[in-house]
Amino acid sequence: MTETRGDKFSACRGIDSLMEYALVDIDARRVEVYRRNAEGLWVLHDYALGAAVEFASVAVVMPAEAVFEAV
């Protein structure tokens, strides 16, 4: 059985210390960052080319283009 992206995220959500989960879609040139808020709910932050992508858990902000630079 093949594990889907939803299955992987579901499994990761069970990790109490995990605060951020990022998915990079190479074909669509999009970055989806799910961030756990103060209430423990996961909030989607969706970035496309031209946006500044924030990875709050490691205090990094970078242009979306930089994510795809070597692709």
C-alpha positions in Angstrom: 0.0 0.0 0.0 1.3 3.4 -1.0 1.4 6.1 1.7 -0.1 9.4 0.6 0.9 12.9 1.6 -2.2 13.0 3.8 -1.1 9.8 5.6 2.3 11.2 6.3 1.0 14.5 7.6 -1.5 12.6 9.8 1.3 10.6 11.3 3.5 13.6 11.9 0.7 15.6 13.6 0.9 13.0 16.4 4.4 14.3 17.3 3.8 16.7 20.1 7.1 18.6 19.6 6.5 19.2 15.9 5.5 22.8 15.3 5.9 23.1 11.5 5.5 20.8 8.5 6.5 21.9 5.0 5.5 20.4 1.6 7.3 21.5 -1.5 5.5 21.0 -4.9 8.2 21.1 -7.5 5.8 20.9 -10.5 3.5 23.7 -9.2 6.3 25.8 -7.7 4.4 26.1 -4.4 5.4 25.7 -0.8 2.8 24.7 1.8 3.8 25.3 5.3 1.6 24.0 8.1 2.2 25.7 11.4 0.8 24.7 14.8 -0.8 27.8 16.4 -1.2 28.6 20.2 -4.4 26.5 20.3 -2.7 23.5 18.8 -4.5 23.8 15.5 -2.6 23.4 12.2 -2.8 26.5 10.0 -1.8 26.4 6.3 0.5 29.1 5.0 0.6 28.8 1.2 3.4 30.4 -0.8 3.9 30.8 -4.6 6.7 32.2 -6.6 7.2 35.9 -5.8 6.4 35.3 -2.1 8.8 35.2 0.9 8.5 31.8 2.5 8.7 31.7 6.3 10.0 28.7 8.1 9.2 30.0 11.6 10.5 27.0 13.5 14.0 27.7 12.3 13.7 31.5 12.0 14.3 31.5 8.2 12.5 33.7 5.6 13.6 33.2 2.0 12.2 34.0 -1.5 10.2 31.1 -2.9 12.5 31.2 -5.9 15.4 30.2 -3.7 13.5 27.0 -2.6 13.5 25.9 -6.3 16.9 27.3 -7.3 18.6 24.0 -7.9 15.6 22.2 -9.4 
